[in-house]
């Protein structure tokens, strides 16, 4: 298959299929949220990986944890930068963060 290199075109099909399934799952969740909105007073907590040290022993889980933490960090940094609250490229703080 795609991961053994015998059928590289299968990789595109796998990507398309995963995208289609994620889109379908998102549609189901959005429908549930809309249906439950009148009776819910609070959204359930977001998923977090367990804090156990065993999770880092598995390469796949370790990579997933790294990717989610990295994306969370870069997303937060991007929001701060867009608001003018991050440090400049030279390392000096912007005036909007530290008033005179």
PyMOL commands that set and color helices and strands:
alter all, ss='L'
color gray80, all
select helices_A, chain A and resi 2-4+9-36+53-57+59-83
alter helices_A, ss='H'
color red, helices_A
deselect
rebuild
show_as cartoon
